Amino acid sequence: MKIVYLIHSLHTAGGMENILTLKANWLCARPGWEVAVVTSHLRGRRPFFELDERVKLVDAGVNDRIHGGKYRRRLQVILDELRPDVTVSLCGSDVFQLLKCSGTGARVAEYHFLHDKFYRKYPKFRAYAAFRTRRLERALGRYDAVVALSDYDLTYFSERLARPERCFRIGNTLSEFPSSVSELSEKRFICVGRLSPEKNFADAVRVWKLVAERHPDWRLDIYGEGRERPALEALIGSLGLGGCVSLKGNCAAVMAEYHNCSGLLVTSRYEGFGLMALEAAASGVPVVAYGCPGGLTEIVREGENGFVVPEGEVGAAAGRVCGLIEDEAVRCALGRSAAALAQRYSPETIMTQWVELFEELVSR
């Protein structure tokens, strides 16, 4: 079985890059399976996450977001050499170009975003957002399989695409589940994610302003990088939180940070899946999260492994964080439940679903 994945690049520390690396590494270990990752714009940079040496890494050397036609021609040459049984697009710009290529094998669209992402990205230009959405849906309708990360998106695609039987839901997983969980004794919470508008870390900082008034000895560490860093630094300074809120940058060994914290705070405006919540759950760490659209609330169960508050309710989020700080018994009970719930997303469970899907597509 030959599997080819298409992605813009692998040099950043994003969830999509993390998950692709994980899956490629897992699949290449199966006897008789070959895996290749085709990037369009890696440009000699090193992948952020460690890729198994058995995975073939090929860079097209053409920016698919700018030079679509040139990228397609280069991709065709690569596919002719690789001769895949299945080609998987992670639904960047390549999702359109792959449809124009031959010799792709079964074509799979793995959708890592929210179905209405264009409306959220261009709220003031709804006509343009509608055009982009319709164009994407027409392309997805031509794929042999469309895989969503959440029931939230699966329901949407099943209703919108012409062949709902080709729509599937397969969540994300982790490269490995920790053998131990956090003791939940450290006086800190963490945030994890790209420093971008949709992650809305500004609200996390505002939440901590209220938390710090009651618990000045606790701190919040934010892991990730992005264009919002200057604005967040300014907000932290203006609120006088420099001593208890820190921007830690990217962290390759982020699972270790979950083991040294007592809670995860998520204030995203939307989440395609919410990988950070799964990482926290696997580490036995309770979560306080906004009930934003997407798959996050399928991982964070109210009162079982954390708390969900209405999106934008800074005061409510701060109250839940303080509740966890002040009640160690509740904190630990939620942590134990979190570790058990996370097993629904074990590598064996999730990757077996992928193997079965690939084998079914090829058998057709």
C-alpha positions as CSV (number, residue, x, y, z in Angstrom):
1,M,0.0,0.0,0.0
2,K,1.4,3.4,-1.1
3,I,0.1,6.5,0.7
4,V,1.0,10.0,-0.3
5,Y,0.1,13.1,1.8
6,L,0.0,16.6,0.5
7,I,0.7,19.6,2.7
8,H,2.0,23.2,2.2
9,S,4.9,22.7,4.6
10,L,6.1,20.9,7.7
11,H,8.4,23.4,9.3
12,T,5.8,25.0,11.6
13,A,4.6,23.7,15.0
14,G,1.0,23.5,14.1
15,G,-1.5,20.8,15.0
16,M,-2.0,19.7,11.4
17,E,1.7,19.3,10.9
18,N,1.9,17.4,14.2
19,I,-0.9,15.0,13.3
20,L,0.4,14.4,9.7
21,T,3.8,13.5,11.1
22,L,2.3,11.1,13.6
23,K,0.2,9.3,11.0
24,A,3.0,9.0,8.5
25,N,5.3,7.6,11.1
26,W,2.6,5.1,12.3
27,L,1.7,3.9,8.8
28,C,5.2,3.5,7.5
29,A,5.8,0.9,10.3
30,R,3.2,-1.4,8.8
31,P,4.7,-4.2,6.8
32,G,4.3,-3.6,3.1
33,W,3.2,0.0,3.5
34,E,5.1,2.9,2.0
35,V,4.4,6.6,2.9
36,A,5.5,9.8,1.3
37,V,4.8,13.4,2.3
38,V,4.8,15.9,-0.6
39,T,5.2,19.5,0.5
40,S,4.9,22.5,-1.8
41,H,7.0,25.1,0.0
42,L,9.4,23.5,2.6
43,R,12.3,25.2,0.9
44,G,15.0,23.1,2.6
45,R,13.7,23.9,6.1
46,R,13.7,21.1,8.6
47,P,10.3,19.6,9.7
48,F,9.4,20.8,13.2
49,F,8.3,17.4,14.3
50,E,10.5,14.4,13.8
51,L,9.6,12.4,10.7
52,D,10.5,8.7,10.5
53,E,13.4,8.1,8.1
54,R,11.3,5.5,6.3
55,V,8.8,8.3,5.2
56,K,9.8,9.8,1.9
57,L,9.8,13.6,2.0
58,V,9.5,15.4,-1.3
59,D,9.3,19.1,-1.8
60,A,7.7,20.4,-5.0
61,G,9.5,23.6,-4.7
62,V,6.5,25.6,-5.9
63,N,4.2,27.7,-3.6
64,D,0.8,26.1,-4.3
65,R,-1.0,29.1,-2.8
66,I,0.5,31.5,-5.4
67,H,1.4,29.4,-8.5
68,G,-1.4,26.8,-8.7
69,G,-0.7,25.7,-12.3
70,K,3.0,25.4,-11.9
71,Y,2.5,23.4,-8.7
72,R,0.0,21.1,-10.4
73,R,2.5,20.3,-13.2
74,R,5.2,19.6,-10.6
75,L,2.9,17.5,-8.5
76,Q,2.0,15.4,-11.6
77,V,5.6,14.6,-12.1
78,I,6.0,13.6,-8.5
79,L,2.9,11.4,-8.5
80,D,4.1,9.7,-11.7
81,E,7.2,8.7,-9.8
82,L,5.5,7.6,-6.6
83,R,2.5,5.8,-8.1
84,P,0.3,6.0,-5.0
85,D,-2.7,3.8,-4.1
86,V,-4.1,6.7,-2.1
87,T,-3.4,10.4,-2.2
88,V,-4.5,12.5,0.8
89,S,-5.0,16.3,0.6
90,L,-5.1,18.1,3.9
91,C,-7.3,20.6,2.2
92,G,-4.9,23.4,1.5
93,S,-4.7,24.9,-2.0
94,D,-3.6,21.5,-3.2
95,V,-7.2,20.2,-2.7
96,F,-8.1,21.8,-6.1
97,Q,-4.9,20.9,-8.0
98,L,-5.0,17.2,-7.0
99,L,-8.3,16.8,-8.9
100,K,-6.6,17.8,-12.1
101,C,-3.9,15.2,-11.8
102,S,-3.9,11.6,-13.0
103,G,-2.4,8.5,-11.3
104,T,-3.5,9.7,-7.9
105,G,-5.1,6.4,-6.8
106,A,-8.1,7.0,-4.5
107,R,-8.3,10.6,-3.5
108,V,-9.1,11.6,0.1
109,A,-9.8,15.0,1.5
110,E,-8.8,15.3,5.2
111,Y,-10.5,18.4,6.5
112,H,-8.6,20.0,9.4
113,F,-10.6,23.2,9.6
114,L,-14.2,24.3,10.5
115,H,-16.7,24.0,7.6
116,D,-17.5,27.8,7.8
117,K,-13.9,28.9,8.2
118,F,-14.2,31.5,5.3
119,Y,-17.1,33.2,7.0
120,R,-15.1,33.4,10.1
121,K,-12.0,34.6,8.3
122,Y,-13.8,37.2,6.2
123,P,-16.7,38.4,8.4
124,K,-17.0,41.7,6.5
125,F,-17.0,40.1,3.0
126,R,-19.7,37.5,3.1
127,A,-20.1,37.3,-0.6
128,Y,-16.5,36.4,-1.0
129,A,-16.7,33.9,1.9
130,A,-19.7,32.3,0.2
131,F,-17.8,32.0,-3.1
132,R,-14.8,30.4,-1.4
133,T,-17.1,28.0,0.5
134,R,-19.0,26.9,-2.6
135,R,-15.8,26.4,-4.5
136,L,-14.4,24.2,-1.7
137,E,-17.6,22.2,-1.4
138,R,-17.7,21.5,-5.2
139,A,-14.1,20.2,-5.0
140,L,-14.8,18.0,-1.9
141,G,-17.8,16.5,-3.7
142,R,-15.4,15.0,-6.3
143,Y,-13.2,13.2,-3.8
144,D,-13.5,9.4,-3.1
145,A,-13.7,10.2,0.7
146,V,-14.0,13.3,2.8
147,V,-12.9,12.9,6.4
148,A,-14.0,15.4,9.1
149,L,-12.4,15.5,12.5
150,S,-15.7,16.1,14.4
151,D,-19.4,15.1,14.4
152,Y,-20.0,18.8,14.1
153,D,-18.4,19.0,10.6
154,L,-19.4,15.5,9.6
155,T,-23.1,16.4,9.9
156,Y,-22.6,19.5,7.8
157,F,-20.7,17.8,5.0
158,S,-23.1,14.9,4.9
159,E,-25.9,17.3,4.3
160,R,-24.1,19.5,1.8
161,L,-22.2,17.1,-0.4
162,A,-23.9,15.1,-3.1
163,R,-22.6,11.7,-1.8
164,P,-23.0,11.6,2.0
165,E,-21.9,8.0,2.1
166,R,-18.4,9.2,1.2
167,C,-18.2,11.4,4.3
168,F,-16.5,10.0,7.4
169,R,-15.5,11.1,10.9
170,I,-12.1,10.2,12.2
171,G,-10.7,12.2,15.1
172,N,-7.1,13.0,15.8
173,T,-4.8,11.1,18.1
174,L,-1.4,11.4,19.8
175,S,1.9,9.8,18.9
176,E,1.8,8.0,22.2
177,F,-0.3,8.2,25.3
178,P,1.7,9.1,28.5
179,S,2.5,6.3,30.9
180,S,1.8,8.6,33.8
181,V,-0.4,11.6,34.4
182,S,0.1,15.0,36.0
183,E,0.1,15.2,39.8
184,L,-1.9,18.5,39.4
185,S,0.2,20.1,42.2
186,E,2.0,22.8,40.2
187,K,0.6,26.3,40.7
188,R,0.1,27.0,37.0
189,F,-2.3,26.6,34.1
190,I,-1.1,26.5,30.5
191,C,-2.5,27.5,27.0
192,V,-1.2,25.8,23.9
193,G,-1.7,26.9,20.2
194,R,-0.7,29.2,17.5
195,L,-0.7,32.9,18.5
196,S,-3.4,33.8,16.0
197,P,-6.8,35.6,16.1
198,E,-8.9,32.4,16.2
199,K,-7.1,31.1,19.3
200,N,-8.1,34.3,21.1
201,F,-5.3,34.2,23.7
202,A,-6.2,37.8,24.6
203,D,-9.2,36.5,26.5
204,A,-7.0,34.0,28.3
205,V,-4.8,36.9,29.5
206,R,-8.0,38.7,30.6
207,V,-9.2,35.6,32.4
208,W,-5.9,35.5,34.3
209,K,-6.2,39.1,35.3
210,L,-9.3,38.0,37.4
211,V,-7.6,34.8,38.6
212,A,-4.5,36.7,39.7
213,E,-6.6,38.9,42.0
214,R,-7.7,35.9,44.0
215,H,-4.6,33.7,43.5
216,P,-1.5,35.8,42.8
217,D,0.8,32.9,43.4
218,W,-0.6,31.0,40.4
219,R,0.7,31.6,36.9
220,L,-0.3,31.1,33.2
221,D,2.2,30.0,30.6
222,I,1.2,30.3,26.9
223,Y,3.0,27.9,24.4
224,G,3.0,28.8,20.8
225,E,4.2,31.4,18.3
226,G,2.4,33.7,15.8
227,R,1.7,37.2,14.6
228,E,-0.4,38.0,17.7
229,R,2.7,38.0,20.0
230,P,3.3,41.8,20.0
231,A,-0.3,42.5,20.8
232,L,-0.3,39.9,23.6
233,E,2.9,41.2,25.0
234,A,1.4,44.7,25.1
235,L,-1.8,43.4,26.8
236,I,0.1,41.5,29.4
237,G,2.1,44.6,30.2
238,S,-0.9,46.9,30.3
239,L,-2.7,44.6,32.7
240,G,0.3,44.4,35.0
241,L,0.6,40.6,34.5
242,G,4.3,40.4,33.6
243,G,5.0,38.4,36.8
244,C,2.4,35.7,36.3
245,V,1.7,35.4,32.6
246,S,4.4,34.3,30.1
247,L,4.7,33.7,26.4
248,K,6.9,30.7,26.2
249,G,7.1,30.3,22.4
250,N,7.0,26.9,20.5
251,C,7.8,23.8,22.5
252,A,8.7,20.5,20.7
253,A,8.2,18.5,24.0
254,V,4.9,20.1,24.9
255,M,3.5,16.9,26.5
256,A,6.1,17.4,29.3
257,E,4.4,20.8,30.1
258,Y,1.1,19.1,30.6
259,H,2.7,16.9,33.2
260,N,3.9,20.0,35.1
261,C,0.7,21.9,35.2
262,S,-2.7,21.7,36.9
263,G,-5.0,22.8,34.2
264,L,-5.5,23.8,30.5
265,L,-7.3,27.1,29.5
266,V,-8.8,27.3,26.0
267,T,-10.4,30.5,24.8
268,S,-10.6,29.8,21.1
269,R,-13.2,31.3,18.9
270,Y,-13.5,28.0,17.0
271,E,-11.6,24.7,16.8
272,G,-11.7,22.1,14.1
273,F,-10.8,19.4,16.6
274,G,-9.0,20.8,19.7
275,L,-5.9,18.7,19.9
276,M,-4.6,20.6,23.0
277,A,-7.7,19.4,24.9
278,L,-6.9,15.8,23.9
279,E,-3.2,16.2,25.0
280,A,-4.4,17.6,28.3
281,A,-6.9,14.7,28.8
282,A,-4.3,12.1,28.1
283,S,-2.1,13.7,30.7
284,G,-4.8,13.7,33.3
285,V,-5.2,17.5,33.2
286,P,-8.6,19.2,33.6
287,V,-9.7,21.8,31.0
288,V,-11.6,25.0,31.2
289,A,-12.8,25.9,27.7
290,Y,-15.0,28.2,25.8
291,G,-17.9,26.3,24.2
292,C,-16.8,27.4,20.7
293,P,-18.0,25.8,17.5
294,G,-16.1,22.7,16.3
295,G,-14.9,19.5,17.9
296,L,-13.6,20.9,21.2
297,T,-16.8,20.2,23.2
298,E,-16.7,16.6,21.9
299,I,-13.5,16.2,23.9
300,V,-14.2,18.4,26.9
301,R,-17.3,17.0,28.7
302,E,-18.9,19.3,31.2
303,G,-18.2,18.2,34.8
304,E,-16.4,15.0,33.6
305,N,-13.0,16.1,32.5
306,G,-13.4,19.9,32.7
307,F,-15.8,22.8,32.3
308,V,-17.3,24.5,29.3
309,V,-18.3,28.2,29.6
310,P,-20.1,30.4,27.0
311,E,-17.7,31.8,24.4
312,G,-16.5,35.3,25.5
313,E,-17.5,34.9,29.1
314,V,-14.2,35.9,30.7
315,G,-15.7,36.1,34.2
316,A,-17.3,32.6,34.0
317,A,-14.0,31.1,32.8
318,A,-12.1,32.8,35.6
319,G,-14.6,31.5,38.1
320,R,-14.1,27.9,36.8
321,V,-10.3,28.3,36.9
322,C,-10.5,29.6,40.5
323,G,-12.8,26.7,41.4
324,L,-10.2,24.2,40.2
325,I,-7.4,26.0,42.1
326,E,-9.4,26.1,45.3
327,D,-10.7,22.5,45.3
328,E,-8.0,20.0,44.9
329,A,-10.4,17.0,45.2
330,V,-12.4,18.2,42.2
331,R,-9.3,19.0,40.3
332,C,-7.9,15.5,40.8
333,A,-11.3,13.8,40.1
334,L,-11.6,15.6,36.8
335,G,-8.0,14.7,35.9
336,R,-8.6,11.0,36.5
337,S,-11.8,11.1,34.4
338,A,-9.9,12.9,31.7
339,A,-7.3,10.2,31.3
340,A,-10.0,7.6,30.9
341,L,-12.0,9.5,28.4
342,A,-8.8,10.2,26.3
343,Q,-8.6,6.5,25.5
344,R,-11.3,6.9,22.9
345,Y,-8.7,8.6,20.8
346,S,-5.8,6.1,21.3
347,P,-3.5,5.6,18.3
348,E,-4.6,2.1,17.9
349,T,-8.3,3.1,17.7
350,I,-7.8,6.1,15.4
351,M,-5.2,4.6,13.1
352,T,-7.1,1.4,12.7
353,Q,-10.0,3.5,11.3
354,W,-7.6,5.1,8.8
355,V,-6.2,1.7,7.7
356,E,-9.7,0.3,7.2
357,L,-10.7,3.3,5.1
358,F,-7.6,3.2,2.9
359,E,-8.1,-0.6,2.3
360,E,-11.8,-0.1,1.5
361,L,-11.0,2.6,-1.0
362,V,-8.3,0.6,-2.7
363,S,-10.5,-2.5,-2.9
364,R,-13.1,-0.5,-4.8
